[in-house]
Amino acid sequence: MMSKKCKYALKALIYLAKKQGKGNVFTADIAADENIPKKFLEQILLVLKRAGYVGSQTGYGGGYFISKPPATISVADIHRLFDGAIALVPCVAFDYYQQCADCNDEVTCTMRREFMKIKEQTRLVMKETSIASFLEP
């Protein structure tokens, strides 16, 4: 299941994408409009900023803005940033691989084989779904 942190990050990116070209956005506005706790959102925006997905400006006209084209930011990118592996079981994860403690032989494990298919299909859909996808009517 996707964490609240990841879901809120997606909501913030969608919000910023909708406001793109209309000036910078205050954290308080995103929090109020998207029903996200402000302190939690501030932490999320810092992670997104460090990863290069958003930028910020201080002073007059300050606030946050999306720093990459919405079509280039995938749900998979954001999920990996906040929640790690897309895999449902650790033995099919790429970067977060762990052998299952209850598995006798990964090569013949039918559960691993089927979960590998699920992971790959999920990954493809998440990779194809961009922030721009959420902006379409």
C-alpha positions as CSV (number, residue, x, y, z in Angstrom):
1,M,0.0,0.0,0.0
2,M,1.2,3.5,-0.8
3,S,2.2,5.6,2.3
4,K,0.4,8.8,3.1
5,K,3.7,10.6,2.6
6,C,3.9,9.3,-1.0
7,K,0.2,10.1,-1.7
8,Y,0.6,13.6,-0.3
9,A,3.8,14.1,-2.4
10,L,1.8,13.2,-5.5
11,K,-1.1,15.5,-4.5
12,A,1.4,18.3,-4.0
13,L,3.0,17.7,-7.3
14,I,-0.3,17.7,-9.1
15,Y,-1.3,20.9,-7.3
16,L,2.0,22.6,-8.4
17,A,1.6,21.3,-11.9
18,K,-1.9,22.9,-12.1
19,K,-0.4,26.2,-10.9
20,Q,2.6,26.1,-13.2
21,G,3.1,29.4,-14.9
22,K,0.8,31.2,-12.5
23,G,3.5,32.1,-9.9
24,N,4.9,30.3,-6.9
25,V,2.7,28.6,-4.3
26,F,2.8,28.8,-0.5
27,T,3.0,25.6,1.5
28,A,0.0,26.8,3.5
29,D,-2.1,27.1,0.3
30,I,-1.2,23.5,-0.8
31,A,-1.9,22.2,2.7
32,A,-5.3,23.9,3.0
33,D,-6.5,23.1,-0.5
34,E,-5.3,19.5,-0.5
35,N,-6.1,18.7,3.2
36,I,-2.5,17.9,4.1
37,P,-1.0,18.7,7.5
38,K,1.3,21.7,6.9
39,K,4.2,20.4,9.0
40,F,4.1,17.0,7.2
41,L,3.9,18.8,3.8
42,E,6.9,20.9,4.6
43,Q,9.0,17.7,5.1
44,I,7.6,16.2,1.9
45,L,8.4,19.3,-0.1
46,L,12.0,19.3,1.2
47,V,12.4,15.7,0.0
48,L,10.9,16.6,-3.4
49,K,13.2,19.7,-3.6
50,R,16.4,17.6,-2.8
51,A,15.3,15.2,-5.5
52,G,14.9,18.0,-8.0
53,Y,11.2,17.7,-8.6
54,V,10.3,21.1,-7.0
55,G,12.1,24.3,-6.4
56,S,11.5,27.2,-4.0
57,Q,12.0,30.9,-3.9
58,T,12.2,33.1,-0.8
59,G,11.1,36.6,-0.3
60,Y,8.5,38.6,-2.3
61,G,6.7,36.2,-4.7
62,G,8.3,33.3,-2.9
63,G,6.9,29.8,-2.6
64,Y,7.2,26.4,-4.3
65,F,7.0,25.5,-8.0
66,I,7.3,22.4,-10.0
67,S,10.8,22.3,-11.5
68,K,10.4,19.5,-14.1
69,P,7.8,19.1,-16.8
70,P,4.9,17.2,-15.3
71,A,5.0,14.6,-18.1
72,T,8.5,13.6,-17.0
73,I,7.6,12.8,-13.4
74,S,6.2,9.4,-13.0
75,V,4.3,7.8,-10.2
76,A,7.0,5.2,-10.1
77,D,9.6,7.9,-9.5
78,I,7.7,9.3,-6.5
79,H,6.8,5.9,-5.1
80,R,10.5,4.9,-5.1
81,L,11.5,8.2,-3.5
82,F,9.1,7.8,-0.6
83,D,8.2,4.1,-0.3
84,G,11.1,2.3,-1.9
85,A,10.4,-0.9,-3.9
86,I,7.3,-1.4,-6.0
87,A,7.5,-5.1,-5.3
88,L,5.0,-6.8,-3.0
89,V,7.5,-9.3,-1.8
90,P,11.2,-8.7,-1.2
91,C,12.5,-11.5,-3.4
92,V,11.3,-9.7,-6.6
93,A,12.6,-6.2,-5.7
94,F,15.5,-4.9,-7.7
95,D,17.2,-2.3,-5.5
96,Y,15.7,-3.7,-2.2
97,Y,16.1,-7.4,-2.9
98,Q,16.0,-9.9,0.0
99,Q,15.6,-13.6,-0.2
100,C,12.4,-14.8,1.5
101,A,13.1,-16.6,4.8
102,D,10.5,-19.3,4.0
103,C,11.7,-20.0,0.5
104,N,13.6,-23.2,-0.3
105,D,14.5,-22.5,-3.9
106,E,13.9,-19.2,-5.7
107,V,14.5,-20.7,-9.1
108,T,11.5,-23.1,-8.8
109,C,9.3,-20.9,-6.5
110,T,6.0,-20.3,-8.2
111,M,5.1,-17.5,-5.9
112,R,8.2,-15.6,-6.8
113,R,7.5,-16.2,-10.5
114,E,3.9,-14.8,-10.3
115,F,4.9,-11.9,-8.0
116,M,7.6,-11.0,-10.5
117,K,4.8,-10.7,-13.2
118,I,2.7,-8.6,-10.9
119,K,5.6,-6.3,-10.0
120,E,6.6,-5.8,-13.6
121,Q,3.0,-4.9,-14.7
122,T,2.6,-2.6,-11.7
123,R,5.9,-0.9,-12.4
124,L,5.0,-0.4,-16.1
125,V,1.7,1.3,-15.3
126,M,3.3,3.4,-12.6
127,K,6.1,4.4,-14.9
128,E,3.6,5.3,-17.7
129,T,1.5,7.4,-15.3
130,S,2.9,10.9,-15.0
131,I,1.9,13.9,-13.0
132,A,0.6,15.2,-16.4
133,S,-1.8,12.2,-16.5
134,F,-3.6,13.6,-13.5
135,L,-4.2,16.9,-15.2
136,E,-6.2,15.4,-18.1
137,P,-9.9,15.9,-17.8
